[in-house]
Amino acid sequence: MDVQDDFLTVKQASALLGVKPATLYAYVSRGVLKSFRLGVGRQRLYRRADIEALMEIRADHPSPQQVAEEPAVYQPAPAANDDRTLRDVCLPNAETWAGDH
C-alpha cells in the first residue's frame, strides 16, 4: 500500500465524515482525532484508518439533526399544579447530549 493511500487531506477527510474542516480541527483539539503536519506549512494529514474508525463510531450514534427531528413528548401537569413548570417531558436521546464529562 502506498503512503499516499494511508493518509487523507483535510478536504478528503471532511468529505468522508460529512463534516466541515473546522469540525476536524475541533476533533483534533479535543483529542478525538490525531493529525499529522505535512512539511513546514500548515497543511495537515489524517490517517485513513483513524477516519474510518471515526466513521464507524459516528454511524452508531444519531446525528444532531436526527435528534432534533424527533419530537419531544409533552404531557401537561394537572391543573392543581399550575405553576407553569413542565413535567413528564420526554427528551429523545438526552443521554447522548451531555457527552462524556
Secondary structure, DSSP 8 states (H G I E B T S, - for coil): --HHHHEEEHHHHHHHHT--HHHHHHHHHTTSS-EEE-SSSS-EEEEHHHHHHHHHHHHHS--HHHHHHS--EEE---GGG-SS--EEEE-TTHHHHS---
